[in-house]
């Protein structure tokens, strides 16, 4: 199963990731643990990724990973 974990791991640390997506650190830790980035963070995340030069991070990639998730 694909997850967003490889995208999350591009960031140097969880505090920077949290700040970049507009979440608090505890929420960002939960996101990292689940390996799933809720869609309401995608715009902030892709904008931050662009600023950081993470060229492979896109809304399309996030959506493709999301589409591969199995419903619970």
N, CA, C and O atoms as a GROMACS GRO file, in nm:
protein
  288
    1UNK      N    1   0.084  -0.119   0.000
    1UNK     CA    2   0.000   0.000   0.000
    1UNK      C    3   0.088   0.124   0.000
    1UNK      O    4   0.184   0.133   0.077
    2UNK      N    5   0.056   0.217  -0.084
    2UNK     CA    6   0.129   0.343  -0.088
    2UNK      C    7   0.084   0.434   0.026
    2UNK      O    8  -0.032   0.433   0.067
    3UNK      N    9   0.178   0.510   0.075
    3UNK     CA   10   0.147   0.609   0.178
    3UNK      C   11   0.215   0.741   0.141
    3UNK      O   12   0.294   0.748   0.047
    4UNK      N   13   0.183   0.842   0.215
    4UNK     CA   14   0.246   0.973   0.198
    4UNK      C   15   0.378   0.981   0.276
    4UNK      O   16   0.444   1.085   0.275
    5UNK      N   17   0.416   0.875   0.343
    5UNK     CA   18   0.535   0.878   0.429
    5UNK      C   19   0.661   0.926   0.357
    5UNK      O   20   0.734   1.007   0.413
    6UNK      N   21   0.691   0.879   0.235
    6UNK     CA   22   0.813   0.929   0.168
    6UNK      C   23   0.811   1.081   0.146
    6UNK      O   24   0.915   1.146   0.147
    7UNK      N   25   0.693   1.136   0.127
    7UNK     CA   26   0.681   1.281   0.111
    7UNK      C   27   0.710   1.350   0.244
    7UNK      O   28   0.786   1.446   0.248
    8UNK      N   29   0.652   1.301   0.351
    8UNK     CA   30   0.671   1.359   0.484
    8UNK      C   31   0.820   1.356   0.522
    8UNK      O   32   0.871   1.450   0.581
    9UNK      N   33   0.886   1.246   0.487
    9UNK     CA   34   1.026   1.228   0.524
    9UNK      C   35   1.122   1.319   0.448
    9UNK      O   36   1.241   1.323   0.480
   10UNK      N   37   1.074   1.392   0.349
   10UNK     CA   38   1.158   1.490   0.280
   10UNK      C   39   1.195   1.607   0.372
   10UNK      O   40   1.300   1.668   0.356
   11UNK      N   41   1.108   1.637   0.467
   11UNK     CA   42   1.132   1.749   0.556
   11UNK      C   43   1.243   1.716   0.656
   11UNK      O   44   1.257   1.601   0.697
   12UNK      N   45   1.320   1.816   0.695
   12UNK     CA   46   1.434   1.790   0.785
   12UNK      C   47   1.394   1.744   0.925
   12UNK      O   48   1.469   1.672   0.991
   13UNK      N   49   1.277   1.787   0.971
   13UNK     CA   50   1.229   1.745   1.104
   13UNK      C   51   1.080   1.770   1.114
   13UNK      O   52   1.022   1.841   1.032
   14UNK      N   53   1.019   1.713   1.215
   14UNK     CA   54   0.873   1.720   1.230
   14UNK      C   55   0.825   1.862   1.260
   14UNK      O   56   0.716   1.901   1.219
   15UNK      N   57   0.906   1.940   1.332
   15UNK     CA   58   0.865   2.078   1.362
   15UNK      C   59   0.858   2.163   1.236
   15UNK      O   60   0.766   2.244   1.220
   16UNK      N   61   0.953   2.145   1.147
   16UNK     CA   62   0.953   2.219   1.021
   16UNK      C   63   0.836   2.175   0.935
   16UNK      O   64   0.768   2.259   0.874
   17UNK      N   65   0.812   2.046   0.929
   17UNK     CA   66   0.697   1.994   0.853
   17UNK      C   67   0.568   2.054   0.907
   17UNK      O   68   0.484   2.102   0.830
   18UNK      N   69   0.551   2.052   1.039
   18UNK     CA   70   0.430   2.106   1.101
   18UNK      C   71   0.411   2.253   1.065
   18UNK      O   72   0.303   2.295   1.025
   19UNK      N   73   0.516   2.330   1.081
   19UNK     CA   74   0.509   2.473   1.052
   19UNK      C   75   0.472   2.497   0.904
   19UNK      O   76   0.390   2.582   0.873
   20UNK      N   77   0.534   2.420   0.816
   20UNK     CA   78   0.511   2.440   0.673
   20UNK      C   79   0.368   2.406   0.630
   20UNK      O   80   0.315   2.469   0.539
   21UNK      N   81   0.305   2.310   0.695
   21UNK     CA   82   0.168   2.274   0.654
   21UNK      C   83   0.062   2.345   0.738
   21UNK      O   84  -0.057   2.333   0.711
   22UNK      N   85   0.105   2.419   0.841
   22UNK     CA   86   0.010   2.493   0.923
   22UNK      C   87  -0.057   2.409   1.029
   22UNK      O   88  -0.172   2.434   1.066
   23UNK      N   89   0.014   2.308   1.078
   23UNK     CA   90  -0.040   2.221   1.183
   23UNK      C   91   0.047   2.232   1.307
   23UNK      O   92   0.162   2.276   1.299
   24UNK      N   93  -0.008   2.191   1.422
   24UNK     CA   94   0.078   2.188   1.539
   24UNK      C   95   0.161   2.059   1.535
   24UNK      O   96   0.132   1.967   1.459
   25UNK      N   97   0.263   2.055   1.617
   25UNK     CA   98   0.358   1.943   1.613
   25UNK      C   99   0.292   1.810   1.644
   25UNK      O  100   0.326   1.709   1.582
   26UNK      N  101   0.198   1.808   1.737
   26UNK     CA  102   0.131   1.681   1.770
   26UNK      C  103   0.050   1.628   1.652
   26UNK      O  104   0.048   1.508   1.626
   27UNK      N  105  -0.017   1.716   1.582
   27UNK     CA  106  -0.092   1.676   1.463
   27UNK      C  107   0.005   1.623   1.358
   27UNK      O  108  -0.021   1.519   1.296
   28UNK      N  109   0.115   1.693   1.337
   28UNK     CA  110   0.214   1.650   1.238
   28UNK      C  111   0.272   1.514   1.274
   28UNK      O  112   0.297   1.431   1.186
   29UNK      N  113   0.294   1.489   1.401
   29UNK     CA  114   0.343   1.357   1.443
   29UNK      C  115   0.241   1.248   1.409
   29UNK      O  116   0.278   1.140   1.363
   30UNK      N  117   0.114   1.276   1.432
   30UNK     CA  118   0.010   1.181   1.398
   30UNK      C  119   0.005   1.154   1.249
   30UNK      O  120  -0.013   1.040   1.206
   31UNK      N  121   0.021   1.259   1.170
   31UNK     CA  122   0.024   1.245   1.025
   31UNK      C  123   0.140   1.154   0.985
   31UNK      O  124   0.125   1.064   0.902
   32UNK      N  125   0.255   1.179   1.044
   32UNK     CA  126   0.373   1.097   1.012
   32UNK      C  127   0.352   0.951   1.053
   32UNK      O  128   0.386   0.860   0.977
   33UNK      N  129   0.296   0.930   1.171
   33UNK     CA  130   0.272   0.792   1.218
   33UNK      C  131   0.177   0.716   1.127
   33UNK      O  132   0.197   0.598   1.099
   34UNK      N  133   0.072   0.784   1.081
   34UNK     CA  134  -0.027   0.720   0.993
   34UNK      C  135   0.023   0.709   0.849
   34UNK      O  136  -0.021   0.622   0.774
   35UNK      N  137   0.117   0.798   0.812
   35UNK     CA  138   0.165   0.799   0.674
   35UNK      C  139   0.062   0.852   0.578
   35UNK      O  140   0.063   0.818   0.459
   36UNK      N  141  -0.027   0.936   0.627
   36UNK     CA  142  -0.136   0.989   0.547
   36UNK      C  143  -0.152   1.138   0.577
   36UNK      O  144  -0.166   1.178   0.692
   37UNK      N  145  -0.151   1.218   0.472
   37UNK     CA  146  -0.167   1.363   0.486
   37UNK      C  147  -0.310   1.398   0.445
   37UNK      O  148  -0.347   1.379   0.329
   38UNK      N  149  -0.390   1.450   0.539
   38UNK     CA  150  -0.527   1.489   0.504
   38UNK      C  151  -0.526   1.594   0.392
   38UNK      O  152  -0.438   1.680   0.385
   39UNK      N  153  -0.625   1.586   0.307
   39UNK     CA  154  -0.630   1.674   0.189
   39UNK      C  155  -0.634   1.822   0.225
   39UNK      O  156  -0.590   1.905   0.144
   40UNK      N  157  -0.684   1.858   0.341
   40UNK     CA  158  -0.690   2.001   0.377
   40UNK      C  159  -0.552   2.061   0.400
   40UNK      O  160  -0.540   2.182   0.414
   41UNK      N  161  -0.448   1.980   0.406
   41UNK     CA  162  -0.310   2.029   0.418
   41UNK      C  163  -0.237   2.030   0.284
   41UNK      O  164  -0.126   2.083   0.275
   42UNK      N  165  -0.295   1.974   0.180
   42UNK     CA  166  -0.224   1.955   0.055
   42UNK      C  167  -0.175   2.084  -0.010
   42UNK      O  168  -0.061   2.089  -0.057
   43UNK      N  169  -0.255   2.188  -0.013
   43UNK     CA  170  -0.211   2.314  -0.076
   43UNK      C  171  -0.093   2.374  -0.004
   43UNK      O  172   0.005   2.415  -0.066
   44UNK      N  173  -0.101   2.381   0.128
   44UNK     CA  174   0.012   2.435   0.206
   44UNK      C  175   0.136   2.348   0.187
   44UNK      O  176   0.247   2.399   0.174
   45UNK      N  177   0.115   2.218   0.187
   45UNK     CA  178   0.227   2.126   0.171
   45UNK      C  179   0.294   2.141   0.034
   45UNK      O  180   0.416   2.148   0.026
   46UNK      N  181   0.215   2.146  -0.072
   46UNK     CA  182   0.275   2.157  -0.205
   46UNK      C  183   0.342   2.293  -0.224
   46UNK      O  184   0.445   2.302  -0.292
   47UNK      N  185   0.286   2.398  -0.166
   47UNK     CA  186   0.351   2.529  -0.174
   47UNK      C  187   0.484   2.527  -0.099
   47UNK      O  188   0.584   2.579  -0.149
   48UNK      N  189   0.485   2.468   0.020
   48UNK     CA  190   0.609   2.458   0.098
   48UNK      C  191   0.711   2.371   0.027
   48UNK      O  192   0.830   2.403   0.025
   49UNK      N  193   0.665   2.261  -0.030
   49UNK     CA  194   0.757   2.172  -0.102
   49UNK      C  195   0.822   2.245  -0.220
   49UNK      O  196   0.942   2.229  -0.245
   50UNK      N  197   0.744   2.324  -0.290
   50UNK     CA  198   0.799   2.401  -0.401
   50UNK      C  199   0.906   2.497  -0.352
   50UNK      O  200   1.012   2.510  -0.413
   51UNK      N  201   0.879   2.565  -0.242
   51UNK     CA  202   0.975   2.659  -0.184
   51UNK      C  203   1.104   2.588  -0.141
   51UNK      O  204   1.212   2.645  -0.149
   52UNK      N  205   1.091   2.465  -0.098
   52UNK     CA  206   1.207   2.388  -0.051
   52UNK      C  207   1.276   2.312  -0.164
   52UNK      O  208   1.379   2.248  -0.142
   53UNK      N  209   1.221   2.318  -0.283
   53UNK     CA  210   1.283   2.252  -0.397
   53UNK      C  211   1.253   2.103  -0.408
   53UNK      O  212   1.325   2.030  -0.475
   54UNK      N  213   1.146   2.059  -0.341
   54UNK     CA  214   1.105   1.918  -0.349
   54UNK      C  215   1.018   1.902  -0.474
   54UNK      O  216   0.895   1.906  -0.466
   55UNK      N  217   1.082   1.884  -0.588
   55UNK     CA  218   1.015   1.890  -0.716
   55UNK      C  219   0.913   1.778  -0.740
   55UNK      O  220   0.820   1.797  -0.819
   56UNK      N  221   0.928   1.665  -0.676
   56UNK     CA  222   0.837   1.553  -0.702
   56UNK      C  223   0.708   1.558  -0.620
   56UNK      O  224   0.623   1.470  -0.634
   57UNK      N  225   0.694   1.659  -0.536
   57UNK     CA  226   0.573   1.672  -0.455
   57UNK      C  227   0.472   1.757  -0.532
   57UNK      O  228   0.499   1.873  -0.565
   58UNK      N  229   0.357   1.698  -0.560
   58UNK     CA  230   0.254   1.770  -0.634
   58UNK      C  231   0.117   1.725  -0.585
   58UNK      O  232   0.102   1.621  -0.521
   59UNK      N  233   0.017   1.806  -0.617
   59UNK     CA  234  -0.120   1.767  -0.584
   59UNK      C  235  -0.156   1.636  -0.654
   59UNK      O  236  -0.225   1.551  -0.596
   60UNK      N  237  -0.109   1.620  -0.776
   60UNK     CA  238  -0.137   1.497  -0.850
   60UNK      C  239  -0.076   1.375  -0.779
   60UNK      O  240  -0.142   1.271  -0.768
   61UNK      N  241   0.046   1.387  -0.732
   61UNK     CA  242   0.109   1.274  -0.662
   61UNK      C  243   0.036   1.243  -0.532
   61UNK      O  244   0.013   1.126  -0.501
   62UNK      N  245   0.000   1.346  -0.457
   62UNK     CA  246  -0.074   1.323  -0.333
   62UNK      C  247  -0.207   1.252  -0.362
   62UNK      O  248  -0.245   1.159  -0.291
   63UNK      N  249  -0.276   1.298  -0.466
   63UNK     CA  250  -0.405   1.238  -0.501
   63UNK      C  251  -0.388   1.094  -0.549
   63UNK      O  252  -0.470   1.007  -0.518
   64UNK      N  253  -0.283   1.068  -0.624
   64UNK     CA  254  -0.260   0.930  -0.672
   64UNK      C  255  -0.238   0.836  -0.555
   64UNK      O  256  -0.292   0.726  -0.553
   65UNK      N  257  -0.159   0.879  -0.458
   65UNK     CA  258  -0.136   0.797  -0.339
   65UNK      C  259  -0.267   0.777  -0.264
   65UNK      O  260  -0.298   0.666  -0.220
   66UNK      N  261  -0.344   0.884  -0.251
   66UNK     CA  262  -0.473   0.876  -0.182
   66UNK      C  263  -0.566   0.776  -0.250
   66UNK      O  264  -0.638   0.701  -0.184
   67UNK      N  265  -0.564   0.776  -0.382
   67UNK     CA  266  -0.654   0.688  -0.457
   67UNK      C  267  -0.619   0.541  -0.438
   67UNK      O  268  -0.702   0.454  -0.464
   68UNK      N  269  -0.499   0.512  -0.394
   68UNK     CA  270  -0.455   0.374  -0.372
   68UNK      C  271  -0.482   0.324  -0.231
   68UNK      O  272  -0.461   0.206  -0.201
   69UNK      N  273  -0.528   0.412  -0.145
   69UNK     CA  274  -0.560   0.372  -0.008
   69UNK      C  275  -0.682   0.282  -0.008
   69UNK      O  276  -0.775   0.302  -0.087
   70UNK      N  277  -0.682   0.184   0.079
   70UNK     CA  278  -0.797   0.096   0.091
   70UNK      C  279  -0.895   0.155   0.192
   70UNK      O  280  -0.853   0.199   0.299
   71UNK      N  281  -1.023   0.156   0.160
   71UNK     CA  282  -1.122   0.205   0.256
   71UNK      C  283  -1.126   0.114   0.380
   71UNK      O  284  -1.108  -0.008   0.371
   72UNK      N  285  -1.149   0.177   0.494
   72UNK     CA  286  -1.156   0.098   0.619
   72UNK      C  287  -1.296   0.057   0.648
   72UNK      O  288  -1.321  -0.009   0.749
   0.00000   0.00000   0.00000
